[in-house]
Amino acid sequence: MWFVVLPAVTGSTPGKRAMLLRVTRRGGRRAGPVALLVRNGVLLSPLWLTWLVLDLDHWDLGNHPERLLLPVALAASVFVVGVWTPLAVLLDDEHRAPYERLTRTVNTAVVPPGTPEQAPVTAPAEKVLKGQ
């Protein structure tokens, strides 16, 4: 609810708002609840899959071989979130995570109204080279 309903209504969670960020679509529109559900489902998948694996009362693979899929899914989600995502962010030109590409969402900086544009700072070395 925290990661889907609140951003769908306000555009960001309190943590993102504190960092002046919000989740939007590529064109700047607000991300919808389905995109937010998929985005956070992938991002938080190691947590909820770990909970499912630990919640199993007993491992009876003879009668329930489908329970073997939970540890496999957990390993895959840990790989996606822990290995593939950081590498994709570091090596991609747009620095976007796989779950952002999947849902076509991005973290967008929120510029408060009335914030003045900052002029580029001229380094002292440039002034010396220009003879100033």
Wavefront OBJ file of the C-alpha trace (Angstrom):
o trace
v 0.000 0.000 0.000
v 2.810 2.391 0.961
v 4.678 1.892 -2.339
v 1.634 1.786 -4.651
v -1.318 3.772 -3.300
v 0.600 6.749 -1.922
v 2.700 7.328 -5.080
v -0.365 6.770 -7.289
v -2.194 9.532 -5.411
v 0.612 11.994 -4.611
v 3.371 11.020 -7.055
v 5.897 10.025 -4.381
v 6.416 8.350 -1.038
v 7.474 10.539 1.913
v 11.078 9.364 1.471
v 11.140 10.323 -2.198
v 9.444 13.622 -1.357
v 12.143 14.352 1.245
v 14.766 13.756 -1.458
v 12.738 15.915 -3.924
v 12.004 12.932 -6.201
v 8.876 11.435 -7.676
v 8.127 8.473 -9.935
v 6.783 9.462 -13.348
v 6.326 7.963 -16.775
v 8.934 8.758 -19.415
v 6.812 11.619 -20.772
v 6.387 13.260 -17.367
v 2.900 11.896 -16.588
v 2.205 10.394 -13.173
v 2.854 6.645 -13.013
v -0.281 4.542 -12.647
v -1.010 1.943 -9.962
v -0.244 -1.037 -12.228
v 3.177 0.349 -13.189
v 3.936 1.098 -9.529
v 2.794 -2.377 -8.453
v 5.039 -4.074 -11.038
v 7.962 -1.726 -10.320
v 7.886 -2.313 -6.577
v 6.985 -5.987 -6.952
v 10.217 -6.561 -8.846
v 12.251 -4.268 -6.603
v 10.981 -5.871 -3.380
v 10.806 -9.437 -4.719
v 13.761 -10.729 -2.637
v 11.934 -9.665 0.525
v 8.539 -11.204 -0.209
v 10.042 -14.366 -1.723
v 12.234 -14.818 1.355
v 9.112 -14.493 3.486
v 7.364 -17.165 1.383
v 10.344 -19.524 1.601
v 10.600 -19.121 5.378
v 6.822 -19.436 5.806
v 6.702 -23.013 4.488
v 6.018 -25.344 7.379
v 7.892 -28.272 5.942
v 9.640 -29.117 2.725
v 7.812 -32.158 1.324
v 9.156 -32.151 -2.233
v 7.834 -35.664 -2.909
v 4.201 -34.565 -2.644
v 4.703 -30.889 -3.540
v 7.521 -30.499 -6.106
v 6.237 -27.019 -7.009
v 7.650 -25.755 -3.691
v 11.096 -26.079 -5.235
v 10.214 -23.093 -7.439
v 10.285 -20.703 -4.470
v 14.050 -20.986 -3.794
v 14.716 -20.813 -7.546
v 12.581 -17.662 -7.811
v 14.328 -16.217 -4.764
v 17.759 -16.819 -6.305
v 16.620 -15.252 -9.581
v 15.177 -12.187 -7.842
v 18.314 -11.704 -5.742
v 20.346 -11.857 -8.963
v 18.081 -9.341 -10.739
v 17.950 -6.866 -7.857
v 21.429 -7.400 -6.395
v 23.580 -7.961 -9.496
v 21.808 -7.073 -12.723
v 20.248 -3.809 -11.498
v 23.478 -2.189 -10.230
v 25.358 -3.256 -13.367
v 22.585 -1.977 -15.628
v 22.492 1.362 -13.811
v 26.278 1.741 -13.979
v 26.729 0.623 -17.592
v 23.583 2.036 -19.209
v 23.724 5.453 -20.870
v 20.435 6.513 -19.242
v 21.318 4.920 -15.852
v 17.936 3.160 -15.634
v 17.272 -0.042 -13.705
v 15.601 -3.034 -15.419
v 12.371 -2.549 -13.459
v 12.267 1.077 -14.641
v 12.624 -0.069 -18.253
v 9.941 -2.726 -17.752
v 7.410 -0.241 -16.378
v 8.618 2.778 -18.406
v 9.001 4.827 -15.240
v 11.786 7.087 -13.993
v 12.678 8.957 -10.832
v 12.230 12.621 -11.618
v 13.696 15.498 -9.630
v 11.102 17.889 -8.265
v 12.178 21.505 -8.557
v 10.244 23.668 -6.091
v 8.566 26.699 -7.677
v 10.534 29.894 -7.311
v 13.918 28.165 -7.292
v 16.297 30.457 -9.170
v 18.406 29.039 -11.965
v 22.013 28.891 -10.853
v 24.578 30.460 -13.115
v 27.510 28.223 -14.055
v 30.383 28.703 -11.663
v 33.601 29.820 -13.301
v 36.583 28.135 -11.757
v 39.469 30.364 -10.640
v 41.831 28.520 -12.996
v 39.707 29.591 -15.961
v 39.911 33.231 -14.840
v 43.699 33.007 -14.650
v 43.914 31.482 -18.106
v 41.692 34.218 -19.538
v 43.911 36.897 -17.998
v 41.397 38.184 -15.492
l 1 2 3 4 5 6 7 8 9 10 11 12 13 14 15 16 17 18 19 20 21 22 23 24 25 26 27 28 29 30 31 32 33 34 35 36 37 38 39 40 41 42 43 44 45 46 47 48 49 50 51 52 53 54 55 56 57 58 59 60 61 62 63 64 65 66 67 68 69 70 71 72 73 74 75 76 77 78 79 80 81 82 83 84 85 86 87 88 89 90 91 92 93 94 95 96 97 98 99 100 101 102 103 104 105 106 107 108 109 110 111 112 113 114 115 116 117 118 119 120 121 122 123 124 125 126 127 128 129 130 131 132
